[in-house]
Amino acid sequence: MQKSLELKIIKRNKIECVSARELHNRLEIETPFRKWFPRMVEYGFLEKEDYLCYRSKMSATKNQHTDEIKEIEIDDYAITIDMAKQICMLQRTEQGKQYRQYFLEIEKLIKEQGTVEYQKERQKSIEVRKEFTDFLKDRGYSKPCEYIQTTMQMKKVFGIKNKKGLMTKIELAEIEASEALSRVLMDDEYGYHEVNPVCVEASNIVHNAKRQKIGA
């Protein structure tokens, strides 16, 4: 998925949804949201089944004479992935086409996440990540931002744009292998290395091994 297309996935009643307001903005709809959304609902979507209303906070300037920022609450709607996909199909624009494909991929991933195999991989990734962060903590790395940076370095090597919650099983496995190999490289005969270069080195090794296996 292209990074520019990513929307925040929110959960309502354990169902994956997206913000109707965010989708409205991403699709570059000229009709004001307060008029646009009721029109979309008229296509047969049902409240509490396809969408739920909730209050969302947003930042706004106090007035035109000051730079002071304040938060205001506005109505938003959590819409299901299926509803979002159907709305995109109604938009005869390039953005609508791109987001329809985006939601098809999200649906595919959500279906995959429901499998036993995926849940096992996800649990394994959690355990490997804990071992990795504990390893770094023992060597003086204690700030969350340092742990996040290591993941960013690995994801860059593999071209992974999604957060862990939206990674595929293969992407999770790539990160796991890189974290495990990083621990080995940092604890070898040469002693402790700088973390990020080692993470990149480990990720490159895993990436190249994968390419050789598939004959790329």
HELIX and SHEET records of a PDB file:
HELIX    1   1 LYS A    3  LEU A    5  5                                   3    
HELIX    2   2 ALA A   20  ARG A   26  1                                   7    
HELIX    3   3 PHE A   33  VAL A   41  1                                   9    
HELIX    4   4 ILE A   81  LEU A   90  1                                  10    
HELIX    5   5 GLU A   94  GLN A  113  1                                  20    
HELIX    6   6 VAL A  116  ASP A  138  1                                  23    
HELIX    7   7 PRO A  144  PHE A  158  1                                  15    
HELIX    8   8 LYS A  164  LEU A  166  5                                   3    
HELIX    9   9 LYS A  169  MET A  186  1                                  18    
HELIX   10  10 VAL A  195  ILE A  214  1                                  20    
SHEET    1   A 4 ILE A  10  ARG A  12  0                                        
SHEET    2   A 4 ILE A  15  SER A  19 -1                                        
SHEET    3   A 4 ILE A  69  THR A  80 -1                                        
SHEET    4   A 4 TYR A  51  THR A  61 -1                                        
END                                                                             
